[in-house]
Amino acid sequence: ATATATATTIITIASSIRSINIMAHELEIVSKTRVVEEGYSSPSSSSSSEYETGCYHRISHSSSSTSTKMIFGLFLPSNYKNESTSNTPVMFWLSGLTCDDTNFAMKAGSRAFKAAEEQGIAIIMPDTSPRHDDSIPNVDSYDLGIGAGFYVNATTETYKKHYNMYNYITVELPQILNEKFNIGKDGAKSISGHSMGGHGSLTIAFREGPGAWKSVSAFAPICNPTNCPWGQKAFPAYLGDVESGKEHDATCLLEGMEKEKVLYDDVLIDQGTADNFLEEQLKPEKLVEAAKKCEQKVTLNMRNGFDHSYYFIAAFIESHVSFHGKYLNQK
């Protein structure tokens, strides 16, 4: 089944963006793995310490957003060139609860990287929270703390030093890609994600608009987190109360939009009908209802029999990469 609503708007919301200096950041390749044959060069012409096209890299750096070491994944297509006159478009992938930077690459990467190679776009896969430091506050719970950053800048005393994933995704990583790799310059980037990461992709795109992101999609996103247990637990911890979470709630953001202002041509969402979290946590019907009111087009594909797992993502990721490639490759 496909539910749609039609076109509309840019919203401007004040956010606690924190300035960063990435020029001093040293990037280190943790690992490099060939994932497509295109871009292969002879072993004598490359080394493990060099970036290579057709490969998936894990890259570490010291983050000024989180005040910790962070690791992100990066796929470089065969057409990539690290030259000042070049600009390779990029798709950001935001993962869900309990994940780190590796889950997507290991479980859906074979199809995603092949599709990205065909589209000539890079894919960056950030972590879901700060980690790699014993000082990071954490709780014995899968849906709060490490692995559950919710893509916000925390304001509460406990979490505000390290849990600044909104800043990390929207400011720090784009600057690193621009200045260190010549990737995603002039807004040549799109965003997608799964579950908590789908929440992140929708809210980031809705808050910042098409000047920052060419397109947005999601798999089984948390569409109305102020109205579900996951968000009602995370927002008070990170932001002080549920009410403050409305600025990071995709449904609430659409409800605050005005008609007749173009936002995105389409918002692509895939959702499994056998997802155990569908009714209690995800609530896509709330997003579609809000989209209809403000005339923002949303394509919601209800996929029969699919659950919340990475098997679901792998089944449909190529269509999402192609969706983003269409907008990223527009001249």
C-alpha positions as CSV (number, residue, x, y, z in Angstrom):
1,A,0.0,0.0,0.0
2,T,1.2,3.5,-0.7
3,A,0.0,6.6,1.2
4,T,0.8,10.1,-0.2
5,A,0.2,13.6,0.7
6,T,1.3,16.6,-1.5
7,A,4.1,19.3,-1.6
8,T,5.7,22.1,0.7
9,T,7.9,24.3,3.1
10,I,11.1,25.4,4.7
11,I,11.1,25.8,8.4
12,T,13.6,27.7,10.5
13,I,14.1,26.6,14.1
14,A,16.8,28.0,16.4
15,S,19.1,25.2,17.5
16,S,22.1,25.1,19.8
17,I,24.7,24.7,17.1
18,R,28.2,24.8,18.6
19,S,31.1,26.1,16.6
20,I,33.9,23.6,15.8
21,N,37.4,23.6,14.4
22,I,38.1,20.6,12.2
23,M,41.3,21.8,10.7
24,A,43.3,20.5,13.7
25,H,41.6,17.1,13.5
26,E,43.7,14.2,12.4
27,L,41.8,11.5,10.5
28,E,43.1,7.9,10.8
29,I,42.0,4.9,8.7
30,V,41.0,2.2,11.1
31,S,40.2,-0.3,8.3
32,K,39.7,-0.4,4.6
33,T,37.7,-3.1,2.7
34,R,37.0,-3.4,-1.0
35,V,33.3,-3.6,-1.6
36,V,32.9,-3.0,-5.3
37,E,35.3,-4.1,-8.1
38,E,35.2,-0.7,-9.8
39,G,38.0,1.6,-8.7
40,Y,40.5,-1.2,-8.0
41,S,44.1,-0.4,-8.5
42,S,47.1,-2.7,-8.3
43,P,48.3,-3.4,-4.7
44,S,51.6,-1.7,-5.4
45,S,49.8,1.6,-6.1
46,S,47.9,1.9,-2.8
47,S,48.4,1.2,0.8
48,S,46.3,0.6,3.9
49,S,46.9,4.2,5.0
50,E,45.4,5.7,1.8
51,Y,41.8,6.3,0.8
52,E,40.8,4.2,-2.2
53,T,37.8,4.3,-4.5
54,G,35.5,1.3,-4.4
55,C,36.3,0.7,-0.8
56,Y,34.5,1.1,2.6
57,H,36.7,2.8,5.1
58,R,36.3,3.2,8.9
59,I,37.9,6.5,9.9
60,S,38.6,7.7,13.4
61,H,39.0,11.3,14.6
62,S,38.7,13.4,17.7
63,S,35.3,15.1,17.7
64,S,34.8,18.6,19.1
65,S,31.1,18.0,19.1
66,T,31.2,15.0,21.5
67,S,34.6,15.7,23.1
68,T,35.5,12.0,22.4
69,K,37.1,9.9,19.7
70,M,34.5,9.1,17.0
71,I,34.5,6.6,14.1
72,F,32.5,6.9,10.9
73,G,32.3,4.7,7.9
74,L,32.8,6.1,4.4
75,F,32.3,4.5,1.0
76,L,34.0,6.1,-2.0
77,P,32.7,5.4,-5.5
78,S,35.1,4.8,-8.4
79,N,34.4,8.3,-9.8
80,Y,35.7,10.0,-6.6
81,K,38.6,12.4,-6.8
82,N,39.9,14.4,-3.8
83,E,40.6,17.6,-5.8
84,S,39.5,21.1,-5.0
85,T,37.6,21.3,-8.3
86,S,35.7,18.1,-7.6
87,N,32.6,17.6,-5.5
88,T,31.3,14.1,-5.0
89,P,27.7,14.0,-3.7
90,V,27.1,12.0,-0.5
91,M,24.2,10.2,1.2
92,F,24.3,10.2,5.0
93,W,23.0,7.0,6.7
94,L,21.9,7.3,10.3
95,S,21.5,4.0,12.2
96,G,19.1,3.1,15.0
97,L,19.1,2.1,18.6
98,T,22.0,-0.1,19.8
99,C,23.9,0.3,16.5
100,D,27.3,1.7,15.9
101,D,29.0,2.9,12.7
102,T,29.4,-0.7,11.3
103,N,25.9,-2.3,11.4
104,F,24.6,-0.8,8.1
105,A,27.8,-1.6,6.2
106,M,27.9,-5.2,7.4
107,K,24.2,-6.0,7.0
108,A,23.0,-4.0,4.0
109,G,26.3,-2.6,2.6
110,S,26.7,-5.0,-0.3
111,R,23.5,-3.7,-1.9
112,A,23.9,-0.1,-0.8
113,F,27.5,0.2,-2.0
114,K,26.7,-1.3,-5.4
115,A,23.8,1.1,-5.8
116,A,25.9,4.1,-4.7
117,E,28.6,3.1,-7.2
118,E,26.0,3.1,-10.0
119,Q,24.8,6.5,-8.9
120,G,28.3,7.9,-8.4
121,I,27.7,9.0,-4.8
122,A,29.6,8.5,-1.5
123,I,27.9,7.1,1.6
124,I,28.9,8.2,5.1
125,M,27.8,6.1,8.1
126,P,28.3,7.9,11.5
127,D,28.0,6.3,14.9
128,T,24.7,6.7,16.8
129,S,26.2,8.3,20.0
130,P,29.5,9.1,21.5
131,R,31.6,6.2,22.8
132,H,35.2,5.1,23.2
133,D,35.6,7.1,26.4
134,D,35.0,5.9,30.0
135,S,33.8,9.3,31.0
136,I,30.7,9.1,28.8
137,P,27.5,8.8,30.9
138,N,25.6,5.7,30.2
139,V,22.7,3.7,31.6
140,D,21.9,0.0,31.6
141,S,19.3,0.4,28.9
142,Y,19.3,-0.2,25.1
143,D,17.2,3.0,24.4
144,L,19.2,5.6,26.3
145,G,22.9,6.5,26.5
146,I,25.6,4.9,24.4
147,G,24.0,3.6,21.2
148,A,21.0,5.9,21.6
149,G,22.0,9.5,21.0
150,F,18.7,10.4,19.3
151,Y,20.4,12.9,17.1
152,V,19.9,15.9,19.4
153,N,22.2,18.3,21.2
154,A,21.7,17.5,24.9
155,T,21.1,20.4,27.3
156,T,20.9,18.5,30.6
157,E,23.9,18.6,32.9
158,T,24.4,14.8,32.7
159,Y,24.6,14.6,29.0
160,K,25.4,18.0,27.5
161,K,29.2,17.5,27.3
162,H,29.2,14.5,25.1
163,Y,25.8,13.9,23.6
164,N,25.7,16.5,20.8
165,M,24.9,14.2,17.8
166,Y,22.8,16.9,16.0
167,N,25.9,19.1,15.8
168,Y,28.0,16.1,14.8
169,I,25.8,15.2,11.9
170,T,24.8,18.6,10.7
171,V,28.0,20.6,11.2
172,E,31.1,18.6,12.0
173,L,30.9,15.8,9.6
174,P,29.8,17.9,6.6
175,Q,32.8,20.2,7.3
176,I,35.2,17.2,7.5
177,L,33.8,15.9,4.2
178,N,34.0,19.3,2.5
179,E,37.4,20.3,3.7
180,K,39.2,16.9,3.9
181,F,37.6,15.0,1.1
182,N,35.9,17.4,-1.3
183,I,32.6,15.6,-0.7
184,G,29.1,17.1,-0.3
185,K,30.1,20.7,-1.0
186,D,27.4,23.3,-1.7
187,G,24.7,21.2,-0.1
188,A,25.4,18.1,-2.3
189,K,24.2,15.7,0.4
190,S,21.1,13.7,1.2
191,I,20.0,11.9,4.4
192,S,18.4,8.6,5.3
193,G,18.2,6.3,8.2
194,H,16.4,3.5,10.1
195,S,14.3,3.7,13.3
196,M,16.0,6.2,15.6
197,G,18.1,7.1,12.5
198,G,15.0,7.5,10.5
199,H,13.8,9.9,13.1
200,G,17.1,11.7,12.8
201,S,17.0,11.9,9.1
202,L,13.5,13.3,9.0
203,T,13.9,15.9,11.7
204,I,17.3,17.1,10.5
205,A,16.0,17.5,6.9
206,F,12.8,19.2,8.0
207,R,14.6,21.6,10.3
208,E,17.3,22.5,7.8
209,G,15.5,22.4,4.5
210,P,16.6,21.6,0.9
211,G,19.4,24.2,1.0
212,A,21.2,21.8,3.3
213,W,19.8,18.4,2.1
214,K,18.8,17.6,-1.4
215,S,16.5,14.7,-0.4
216,V,15.4,12.7,2.6
217,S,14.1,9.1,3.2
218,A,13.7,6.7,6.0
219,F,13.1,3.1,7.0
220,A,10.7,2.4,9.8
221,P,11.3,5.9,11.4
222,I,10.1,7.0,14.8
223,C,7.7,9.5,13.4
224,N,6.2,11.0,16.5
225,P,8.7,10.5,19.3
226,T,7.0,12.9,21.8
227,N,4.0,10.5,21.6
228,C,5.8,7.2,22.1
229,P,7.8,5.5,24.9
230,W,11.2,5.8,23.2
231,G,11.0,9.6,22.8
232,Q,9.2,10.1,26.2
233,K,12.3,8.4,27.8
234,A,15.0,10.1,25.7
235,F,13.8,13.7,25.5
236,P,13.6,14.3,29.3
237,A,17.0,12.8,29.8
238,Y,18.7,14.8,27.0
239,L,16.6,17.9,26.8
240,G,14.9,18.2,30.2
241,D,11.3,17.4,29.2
242,V,9.2,15.9,26.5
243,E,7.9,19.4,25.4
244,S,11.4,20.3,24.3
245,G,11.4,17.3,22.1
246,K,8.8,18.8,19.8
247,E,11.6,20.6,17.9
248,H,13.0,17.1,17.2
249,D,9.7,15.4,16.3
250,A,9.0,15.0,12.6
251,T,5.3,15.0,13.0
252,C,5.4,18.2,15.2
253,L,7.7,19.9,12.7
254,L,5.3,19.2,9.8
255,E,2.4,20.4,12.0
256,G,4.2,23.7,12.4
257,M,4.7,24.2,8.6
258,E,2.9,26.6,6.5
259,K,1.2,25.6,3.2
260,E,2.4,26.7,-0.2
261,K,6.1,26.7,0.7
262,V,8.2,24.1,-1.1
263,L,10.2,21.8,1.2
264,Y,10.9,18.5,-0.6
265,D,9.4,17.1,-3.8
266,D,8.9,13.9,-1.9
267,V,9.8,12.2,1.4
268,L,10.3,8.4,0.9
269,I,9.5,6.1,3.7
270,D,9.4,2.3,3.8
271,Q,7.7,0.5,6.7
272,G,7.2,-3.2,7.3
273,T,3.7,-4.4,8.2
274,A,5.1,-7.1,10.6
275,D,7.2,-4.6,12.5
276,N,6.7,-5.3,16.3
277,F,7.3,-1.5,17.0
278,L,4.8,-0.2,14.4
279,E,1.9,0.7,16.5
280,E,3.5,1.7,19.8
281,Q,6.7,3.4,18.8
282,L,6.8,4.3,15.1
283,K,3.3,5.8,14.2
284,P,3.8,6.6,10.5
285,E,0.1,7.4,10.2
286,K,0.7,10.5,12.4
287,L,3.4,11.8,10.0
288,V,1.2,11.2,7.0
289,E,-1.7,13.0,8.6
290,A,0.5,16.0,9.4
291,A,2.0,16.0,5.9
292,K,-1.5,16.1,4.3
293,K,-2.4,19.2,6.3
294,C,0.7,21.2,5.2
295,E,0.7,19.6,1.7
296,Q,4.2,18.0,2.0
297,K,4.3,15.0,-0.2
298,V,5.1,11.7,1.7
299,T,5.4,8.4,-0.1
300,L,4.8,5.7,2.6
301,N,5.4,2.2,1.2
302,M,3.9,-0.5,3.6
303,R,5.9,-3.6,2.9
304,N,3.9,-6.7,3.5
305,G,5.4,-9.2,6.0
306,F,8.6,-7.3,6.7
307,D,9.8,-6.6,10.3
308,H,12.2,-4.1,11.8
309,S,15.4,-5.8,10.9
310,Y,18.3,-5.2,8.6
311,Y,16.9,-7.8,6.3
312,F,14.1,-5.3,5.6
313,I,16.6,-2.5,4.9
314,A,18.7,-4.7,2.6
315,A,15.6,-5.6,0.6
316,F,14.8,-2.0,-0.3
317,I,18.0,0.0,0.2
318,E,18.8,0.1,-3.5
319,S,15.6,2.0,-4.3
320,H,16.4,4.6,-1.6
321,V,20.0,5.1,-2.9
322,S,18.6,5.5,-6.4
323,F,16.0,8.0,-5.0
324,H,18.7,10.1,-3.5
325,G,20.9,9.7,-6.6
326,K,18.2,11.3,-8.7
327,Y,18.3,14.5,-6.6
328,L,22.0,14.5,-5.9
329,N,22.9,14.3,-9.6
330,Q,20.6,17.0,-10.7
331,K,22.6,19.9,-12.3
